[in-house]
Amino acid sequence: MMIAPLKDLLNLAVLDKKLLKIFKSEVRPEGSGSKRRKQDERIPLERFGRKYLNVTDLSRQAWCEQQVVYGLELPHIEQLREEVPVVKAGSCLHLARELEVQDIVPIKVESREDSWAVKILNLLSMIQFLQAGERVRELPVFGELEGIFLVGVVDELCYNSKGELELRELKTRGQRTYPSVAQRKSHQLQVNIYKLLFEAMIKGQLNKDTITHHLCLRTEQPFSSEILLHAQKVGFTISTFGDLLDLMLLNLRYAEIPNIDAMKIEYCYQADASLIGTKEVNFEEEWVKSELKHYYSFWRGQREAKGVDIEEAWKCRSCDFADICEWRQSKAEEATQKNQANRSK
């Protein structure tokens, strides 16, 4: 049984595409985005109020870092995008997969500690299933990697025919084709990070101080009545967030769950949920840590955000921010100047 905050449950209403296009055409940032960013001396983590990063933040950076920045600066457009039918179709397929193995129980949360209790209680329940050799879906993973706290959700963990623990990531497609190399790179980064986080958790590398420091959570905070009631139903006796953290760390330390031996990405066609194909992913620890260092350097304020190179300008065709993108405009001007210089020779 999976619990979820009420506000996170899917709203399946369909948004008219015309409304999104009209909204996009009317929205413009006030003033130059680059000027505003230079005037704000805070690093991006502080400027955007991020206590942690989602793993999907990093995989989206691998696609286009400038797009991530615009999504944070213009969250209303990002929220509208989540209601677009093609995006909602992918969410519905993920939900359908999850409901195949577990029910979802809505829980009312009253504090940030309550919200994190939902994640941790789900994790504790899934650890028991993994110990029993069963599959789990939507498993929360989190922890500190290279000094930044990361949070993610693994689509599926199960044991394959060889008895190996296998991570499976579901990606949905609007076309019955495999994605581009650039998209597959971002997907590969995502599952590699999941493996690092999960294995750090089961090896006891998480600690209480790290969690409370990065997330600014209060160990003495009591839970709401709904959280306490659900914890009792699934067999846990807790009263404060600190109690729950101690319980989680103890369970992880003695879980005896193996490392992830195999990783696969399943690509499904959104229209009928049919399988396009499966790609195996190799774990490349040096590569993923190098990628983390590069993407972290933006969040730490060590460099400016970068858009796509001219060879990948095709990505801009599907970007909600193409009309206002200063990176795209600057690259177009550079190309024009280069062509003019070549003609004048």
C-alpha positions as CSV (number, residue, x, y, z in Angstrom):
1,M,0.0,0.0,0.0
2,M,1.4,3.4,-1.1
3,I,0.4,6.6,0.7
4,A,0.5,10.0,-1.0
5,P,-0.3,13.6,0.0
6,L,-3.7,14.6,-1.3
7,K,-2.2,17.6,-3.3
8,D,0.0,15.2,-5.2
9,L,-2.8,13.0,-6.6
10,L,-3.3,13.3,-10.3
11,N,-6.0,15.5,-11.7
12,L,-7.0,13.9,-15.0
13,A,-8.8,16.8,-16.6
14,V,-7.6,17.6,-20.1
15,L,-6.3,21.1,-20.9
16,D,-7.1,22.7,-24.3
17,K,-3.9,23.0,-26.4
18,K,-5.1,26.3,-27.7
19,L,-5.1,27.8,-24.2
20,L,-1.5,26.7,-23.7
21,K,-0.4,28.3,-27.0
22,I,-2.2,31.6,-26.1
23,F,-0.6,31.7,-22.7
24,K,2.8,31.0,-24.1
25,S,2.5,33.7,-26.7
26,E,1.5,36.3,-24.1
27,V,4.1,35.5,-21.4
28,R,7.4,37.4,-21.4
29,P,9.8,37.9,-18.5
30,E,9.9,41.4,-17.2
31,G,13.2,42.8,-18.4
32,S,16.3,41.0,-19.4
33,G,16.7,37.6,-17.7
34,S,20.5,37.8,-17.9
35,K,20.5,41.2,-16.3
36,R,18.3,40.1,-13.4
37,R,20.4,37.1,-12.8
38,K,23.6,39.2,-12.7
39,Q,22.1,41.6,-10.2
40,D,21.1,38.8,-7.9
41,E,24.4,37.7,-6.3
42,R,23.0,34.5,-4.7
43,I,23.9,31.1,-6.1
44,P,21.1,29.4,-8.0
45,L,20.4,26.9,-5.2
46,E,19.6,29.9,-2.9
47,R,18.0,32.1,-5.6
48,F,15.5,29.4,-6.5
49,G,15.0,28.4,-2.8
50,R,16.2,24.8,-3.3
51,K,17.2,22.8,-0.2
52,Y,17.8,19.8,-2.5
53,L,17.7,18.9,-6.1
54,N,15.5,16.3,-7.8
55,V,17.3,13.7,-9.9
56,T,15.1,14.8,-12.8
57,D,16.6,18.3,-12.4
58,L,19.9,16.9,-13.4
59,S,18.6,14.7,-16.2
60,R,16.8,17.8,-17.6
61,Q,20.0,19.7,-17.4
62,A,21.6,17.0,-19.6
63,W,18.9,17.9,-22.2
64,C,19.0,21.7,-21.9
65,E,20.3,23.6,-18.9
66,Q,18.8,26.9,-20.1
67,Q,15.4,25.3,-20.3
68,V,15.7,24.3,-16.6
69,V,16.4,27.9,-15.6
70,Y,13.4,29.2,-17.5
71,G,11.2,26.6,-15.9
72,L,12.3,27.8,-12.5
73,E,11.9,31.5,-13.4
74,L,8.5,31.0,-15.0
75,P,6.9,28.2,-13.0
76,H,3.4,29.1,-14.2
77,I,4.4,27.9,-17.7
78,E,6.0,24.8,-16.3
79,Q,2.8,24.0,-14.4
80,L,0.7,24.4,-17.5
81,R,3.0,22.0,-19.4
82,E,2.2,19.3,-16.8
83,E,-1.5,19.6,-17.9
84,V,-0.8,19.1,-21.6
85,P,-2.4,15.8,-22.8
86,V,0.8,14.2,-24.0
87,V,2.5,14.8,-20.6
88,K,-0.6,13.7,-18.7
89,A,-0.7,10.5,-20.8
90,G,2.8,9.6,-19.6
91,S,1.8,10.3,-16.0
92,C,-1.3,8.1,-16.4
93,L,0.8,5.2,-17.6
94,H,3.1,5.5,-14.6
95,L,0.1,5.5,-12.3
96,A,-1.4,2.5,-14.0
97,R,1.9,0.6,-13.5
98,E,2.0,1.5,-9.9
99,L,-1.5,0.4,-9.2
100,E,-0.7,-3.0,-10.6
101,V,1.3,-3.8,-7.5
102,Q,0.1,-1.4,-4.8
103,D,-2.9,0.7,-3.7
104,I,-2.6,4.5,-3.2
105,V,-4.0,5.9,0.0
106,P,-4.5,9.7,0.2
107,I,-3.0,11.2,3.4
108,K,-3.6,14.8,4.6
109,V,-0.3,16.4,5.5
110,E,0.1,19.4,7.8
111,S,3.8,20.1,7.8
112,R,7.0,19.5,5.9
113,E,7.8,16.8,8.3
114,D,4.5,15.1,7.5
115,S,5.3,15.3,3.8
116,W,8.7,13.6,4.4
117,A,7.0,11.0,6.7
118,V,4.9,9.9,3.7
119,K,8.1,9.2,1.7
120,I,9.8,7.4,4.6
121,L,6.8,5.3,5.5
122,N,6.5,4.2,1.8
123,L,10.2,3.4,1.8
124,L,9.9,1.3,5.0
125,S,7.0,-0.7,3.5
126,M,8.9,-1.3,0.3
127,I,12.0,-2.5,2.1
128,Q,9.9,-5.3,3.5
129,F,8.6,-6.3,0.1
130,L,12.2,-6.3,-1.3
131,Q,13.3,-8.5,1.5
132,A,10.6,-11.0,0.6
133,G,11.8,-11.1,-3.0
134,E,8.9,-9.1,-4.4
135,R,8.8,-6.2,-6.8
136,V,8.2,-2.6,-5.8
137,R,7.3,0.5,-7.8
138,E,7.7,4.3,-7.1
139,L,10.4,3.7,-4.5
140,P,11.7,6.9,-2.9
141,V,15.5,7.4,-2.9
142,F,17.5,10.3,-1.4
143,G,20.8,11.2,0.0
144,E,23.9,13.4,-0.3
145,L,26.1,12.9,-3.3
146,E,29.2,15.1,-3.7
147,G,27.9,17.6,-1.1
148,I,24.4,18.2,-2.5
149,F,21.2,16.4,-1.3
150,L,19.3,14.6,-4.1
151,V,15.8,13.2,-4.1
152,G,14.3,10.8,-6.7
153,V,11.8,8.0,-7.3
154,V,12.8,4.7,-8.8
155,D,10.1,3.4,-11.2
156,E,10.6,-0.2,-10.3
157,L,12.9,-2.6,-8.5
158,C,12.5,-6.4,-8.9
159,Y,14.5,-9.6,-9.0
160,N,15.1,-11.0,-12.5
161,S,15.4,-14.7,-13.5
162,K,19.0,-14.8,-12.4
163,G,18.1,-13.6,-8.9
164,E,19.7,-10.2,-9.5
165,L,18.1,-7.0,-8.2
166,E,17.1,-5.1,-11.3
167,L,16.2,-1.4,-11.7
168,R,13.7,-0.6,-14.4
169,E,12.8,2.9,-15.6
170,L,9.7,3.6,-17.6
171,K,9.8,6.2,-20.4
172,T,6.8,6.9,-22.5
173,R,6.9,8.1,-26.1
174,G,4.4,10.0,-28.3
175,Q,5.8,8.1,-31.3
176,R,6.5,4.4,-31.7
177,T,10.3,5.0,-31.9
178,Y,13.3,5.0,-29.7
179,P,14.3,8.5,-28.5
180,S,17.3,10.4,-29.8
181,V,20.9,9.8,-28.5
182,A,20.6,13.0,-26.5
183,Q,17.5,11.9,-24.7
184,R,18.9,8.5,-24.0
185,K,21.9,10.1,-22.4
186,S,19.7,12.0,-19.9
187,H,17.8,8.8,-19.2
188,Q,21.1,6.9,-18.5
189,L,22.3,9.6,-16.2
190,Q,19.0,9.4,-14.2
191,V,19.2,5.6,-13.6
192,N,22.9,5.8,-12.8
193,I,22.2,8.4,-10.1
194,Y,19.3,6.2,-8.7
195,K,21.8,3.3,-8.3
196,L,24.2,5.5,-6.4
197,L,21.5,6.8,-4.1
198,F,19.9,3.5,-3.4
199,E,23.1,1.7,-2.7
200,A,24.3,4.4,-0.4
201,M,21.0,4.0,1.6
202,I,21.3,0.3,2.0
203,K,25.0,0.5,2.9
204,G,24.1,2.8,5.9
205,Q,25.7,5.9,4.4
206,L,22.7,8.0,5.2
207,N,22.8,9.7,8.6
208,K,20.3,11.7,10.6
209,D,22.2,15.0,10.7
210,T,22.7,15.1,7.0
211,I,19.0,14.7,6.3
212,T,17.9,17.3,8.9
213,H,20.6,19.7,7.9
214,H,20.0,19.7,4.1
215,L,16.2,19.6,4.4
216,C,15.8,21.9,7.4
217,L,13.5,19.4,9.2
218,R,12.7,19.4,12.9
219,T,13.4,16.1,14.7
220,E,11.1,17.0,17.6
221,Q,8.2,17.9,15.3
222,P,5.1,15.8,16.2
223,F,3.1,14.2,13.4
224,S,-0.5,14.9,12.4
225,S,-3.1,12.4,13.5
226,E,-3.4,11.0,10.0
227,I,0.3,10.2,9.8
228,L,0.3,8.6,13.2
229,L,-2.8,6.5,12.4
230,H,-1.3,5.2,9.1
231,A,2.0,4.4,10.8
232,Q,0.2,2.3,13.3
233,K,-1.7,0.5,10.6
234,V,1.5,-0.6,8.9
235,G,3.1,-1.7,12.1
236,F,5.3,1.3,13.2
237,T,5.1,3.2,16.5
238,I,6.4,6.7,16.2
239,S,5.6,10.1,17.7
240,T,8.1,12.6,16.2
241,F,10.0,13.0,13.0
242,G,13.2,12.1,14.8
243,D,11.6,8.7,15.9
244,L,10.8,8.0,12.2
245,L,14.3,8.8,11.0
246,D,15.8,6.5,13.7
247,L,13.5,3.7,12.6
248,M,14.3,4.2,8.9
249,L,18.1,4.2,9.4
250,L,17.8,1.1,11.6
251,N,15.8,-0.7,9.0
252,L,18.1,0.3,6.2
253,R,21.2,-0.9,8.2
254,Y,19.8,-4.4,8.7
255,A,17.8,-4.8,5.6
256,E,20.2,-7.2,3.8
257,I,19.1,-6.0,0.4
258,P,21.6,-6.6,-2.4
259,N,23.1,-4.0,-4.7
260,I,21.5,-3.3,-8.0
261,D,23.0,-5.7,-10.6
262,A,21.2,-4.6,-13.7
263,M,19.5,-1.5,-15.1
264,K,17.0,-1.3,-17.9
265,I,15.0,1.5,-19.5
266,E,11.6,0.5,-21.0
267,Y,10.2,2.7,-23.7
268,C,6.4,2.5,-24.2
269,Y,4.1,4.0,-26.8
270,Q,1.6,6.4,-25.0
271,A,-1.3,5.7,-27.3
272,D,-1.8,2.1,-26.4
273,A,0.9,1.4,-23.6
274,S,2.6,-1.1,-25.9
275,L,6.3,-1.8,-25.5
276,I,8.6,-0.2,-28.0
277,G,11.7,-1.9,-26.6
278,T,14.1,-2.1,-23.7
279,K,17.6,-0.8,-23.5
280,E,20.1,-2.0,-21.0
281,V,22.2,0.6,-19.1
282,N,25.7,0.0,-17.9
283,F,26.8,1.6,-14.6
284,E,29.6,4.0,-15.1
285,E,30.6,5.5,-11.8
286,E,33.4,7.8,-13.0
287,W,31.2,9.1,-15.8
288,V,28.2,9.9,-13.5
289,K,30.4,11.6,-10.9
290,S,32.0,13.7,-13.6
291,E,28.5,14.7,-14.9
292,L,27.4,15.5,-11.3
293,K,30.4,17.8,-10.9
294,H,29.6,19.6,-14.1
295,Y,25.9,20.1,-13.4
296,Y,26.5,21.0,-9.8
297,S,28.9,23.8,-10.8
298,F,25.8,25.7,-12.2
299,W,23.8,25.3,-9.0
300,R,26.8,26.4,-6.9
301,G,27.2,29.5,-8.9
302,Q,30.5,28.6,-10.4
303,R,29.3,29.1,-14.0
304,E,26.4,30.5,-16.0
305,A,23.7,28.2,-17.4
306,K,24.3,26.8,-20.9
307,G,21.8,26.2,-23.6
308,V,22.2,23.7,-26.4
309,D,25.0,23.7,-29.0
310,I,24.1,24.7,-32.5
311,E,24.3,21.0,-33.6
312,E,21.4,20.3,-31.2
313,A,19.3,23.3,-32.1
314,W,16.5,20.9,-33.1
315,K,15.7,20.5,-29.4
316,C,14.3,24.1,-29.5
317,R,11.4,23.0,-31.7
318,S,9.7,21.3,-28.7
319,C,10.7,23.9,-26.0
320,D,8.0,26.0,-24.3
321,F,10.6,28.8,-23.9
322,A,12.0,29.0,-27.4
323,D,10.4,32.4,-28.2
324,I,12.0,34.1,-25.2
325,C,15.3,32.2,-25.0
326,E,18.2,34.6,-24.8
327,W,20.7,31.7,-25.4
328,R,19.0,30.8,-28.6
329,Q,18.9,34.4,-29.7
330,S,22.6,34.9,-29.0
331,K,23.6,31.7,-30.9
332,A,21.5,32.9,-33.9
333,E,23.3,36.2,-33.8
334,E,26.7,34.5,-33.6
335,A,25.8,32.4,-36.6
336,T,24.7,35.4,-38.6
337,Q,27.9,37.3,-37.8
338,K,30.0,34.3,-38.8
339,N,28.2,34.0,-42.1
340,Q,28.6,37.7,-42.8
341,A,32.4,37.4,-42.0
342,N,32.7,34.4,-44.3
343,R,31.0,36.2,-47.1
344,S,33.2,39.3,-46.8
345,K,36.4,37.3,-47.2
